[in-house]
C-alpha cells in the first residue's frame, strides 16, 4: 500500500485545491491502475464484505444497484480514504471559515470517524455501484447524519470508450435567483473525481454565500459501468 500512498502524496494538491475552490470539483487522472480497477470490480460479487445492498429502483433513486462495504474496509479503499482526507480537510475548513460556519474538521481521518461514532454514526459509507444498460442515478447529496464531511470522492473503474456508453457524471449547481447550472463529466478508467457533498462557498459583492450542489449519473446507453464511492464520514444506518 506504500505505492498508493506515494501516488496520493505526489499529486498536485495546489491545483486540486484551486479547482475545488473555483468549481466545487476536481478530476485526478490515473490515480489507480487498470489492475487495481479490475481488483475492485471483482469485489462486487464477494457477499461477505458488504453490510447492505440497495436496489435503486425500489427507492426511486434511479436504476442500478450499489453495495455498502462493511468494516474492516479492503486495504486499498482504507488507504485511499485515509490519505486523501488529510489533503481535503484544509479545503473543507477554508470553506467553513468563508461561510462563517462554526466547525473545523480534524486533520486526521480517524478523528473525524471518532466524531461520527460519538454521534452514533457507526456504519461504513464507502460503496461500489453497478449500472447496466438503462441505469441511472437521480440527483442527490450523501449526508447520512448530523456529522458530515463536505467533500467526497468517486473512482471510475471502467473505460467509457470500451466498456460502456452514456453514464456521464452530472453535477448541478443551484445559482441564486437563476436556473441551475449542469456540469457533465466523463472521467476515464482509473481517474478519480473529488467534489462537494452538499455545497461550496461562492464570493459575491457582500462576501461569501453558499451554493448548493447535487450529483447523479445520466442514463447508461450500453455496457456496464462500475464506480467506487468514498464518503469520508460514517452513517447512522
N, C-alpha and C positions, 0 to 999 in steps of 0.2 A: 504493500500500500504506500510505500515511500514514493513511488513513481507518480501516483495521482496527487499526493501532497505537493511534490515538486512542480507538477504542471500547474496546479492552482496558484502556488506562490509566484510562479513566473509570468502569470497573466498581467496584462497592462491594466492594473486596477485604477490608475488615474483616469484613463479613458473610459473604463466601465462606469466609474463614479460620475464622470461628466455626462455620459449618456443617461444614466439614471436620473440625475438632477434635471436634465433638459427634457427627456421624453417619458420617463417612468418605466423604461425597459432598456435592456442591453443584450445583444446577441454575442455569444462567445463561440467562435468557430473551433471545431476539432478538440473539444475538451476531453472526450473519451474516444477510445479506439473502436474500430469496427468489431474487433473480437470482444471487447467489453460490452458493446451494444448487443451482440449475439448472446453473451452470457446472461445479460439482464432479461432479454426476451425469453430465454429458456427457463427463467424463474417463474414465468407466468403459470405454468401447469403444476408447480410444486405446492400442493394444497396446505401442507403443514406450516408454511411460513407466513400465512395471512390470518388476520383477525376478522376480516369482513369482506364480503363480495357484494358489489352494488350493480344491479341490472338497471341501467339508466331509464329505460322506458317505463319501468314500474313507478318511478317517482316523477316522471315527466321532465327529467333532466336532459333528455336527448335520446340518442340511440347508440348503445355500446355497452361496455362493461368495464368496471375498474375494481381493483382489489387493494385494500389497505394492508401493508405489512404489519406484522406483529414485532414486538421486541423479543430478542435482540435483532436488530436490522442486519441484513447482509453487509459484510465488512466494507465493500466498495461504496455502498449507499451511506453508511455511517460516516466514513471518512470524508466524502464529498460534503455531506450535511454539516459536519463539524468544522471543516477547514474553510468552506465558503462563508459560513456565518461570520467568522472573525473579520472578514472584509466588508460584510454588509451592515454590521451593527453601527459603524460610524456614519454610514449613509442614512440609516433609519433615525439615528439620533439627531443628525442635521435637519432632517425633515420635521421631526417633532419640535425641535427648537424654533424653526421657522414658523411653525403653526401655533406656537405657544401652548403645546400640549405638555402637561406636567408629568412626563415619564421619560426615563432614559433606559436604554437597553444595555445589559452587561456585555462585556467583550467576549466572554466565553460562552459557548452554546450550552454547556452543562448547567450554567447558572440560569439561563433562560428556562431550561427544562425544569429546574427546581421551582421557579416561579409558577410554571404551569401545574406542577404536581401539588404545590401548596394550595392551588385553586381547584383541586380535584380534576384537573385535565391530565389524565394518565395514559391516554391511548395514542399510539404511534400514528402519525399522519402521512408519511411517505407512501406513495401509491403508484401502481402501474396500470395504465389504461390501454385498452384494445378497442379499435374501431374497424369494422369491416365495411363493405360497400353499403352506402346509405347512412352510415353512422355519423353522428354529430354531437356536439355538446353545447347546450344553451349558455347564454351569458350569465356569469355568476361571480361570486367572491368566496374565497376559502378562509373563513374566520374561526369557527369551531369552538369558541369560548371567549370569556372576558379577556383573558391574556392572549394576545396575538401579536405576531411579528409582521410588519407591514410589507415585507418583500418575500417572494418565493421564487422557485426555480423549476424549469422543465428541461429534461434531457430527451432529445429526439433520437429514437432507436432504429428507425427505418429510413431508407433513402427515398425521398419523394419522387425522384426521377425513375426509379426502378420498381419499388415495392408497392406504391400506391399513387393515386392521383386525387386532386382535391385535398380536403383535410387541412386547409390553411389555419394557422393560429390567428385568432381575431382578438384584438383589444379595442375597447371603446372608451372614449374619454368624454365625460359629460362637461360640456363647456357652458358656463353660466349664461343664462338668458339667450341660449342658442341651441341648435340641434347638436346631437352627439357626433363626435368625430370617430371614424372607424380606422383602425390600423391593421393591415393584413400582412402577416409574416409567414415565410415558408423556410425555416431553417433546415439544414441537411442532416444526414445521419451523423451522430457524434457531436453535434452542436448543442449548446445549452442556451436557454433563454432565461434571463433574470428579469423580473417585472414586479410591479407593485401588486400587493394582495388586495388593496382596497382604494387607496388614494395617494396622491402626491401633492407637494406644495407647488404653487404657481405664483410668480411675482406679478402683482398688479400695481396700480398707481398709489394704492394706500397700504402697501405691504403685501405679505403672502396670504393666499387664500387656498382652500382645499379643492382639489379637482378629483372627483370620484372616477374610478376606472373599474371595468369588468373585463372578463376574458371568457373565451369559448373556442370552439372548433367548428369550422364550416364543414359541409357535407363531404364525406369521402366518396369519390366517384367510382373508384375501383381499387382492389387490393386490400392490404391490411396495414394498419398504422398503429404502432406502439409508442407510447411515451412514458417516461418516469417523472412523476411529480414529487418535488421535495419541498415540503412545507416545514418551517422551522419550529413552530410551536406545536404542542400536543393538543389532543381533543378531549372533550367531555365524553363523547360517545362515538 
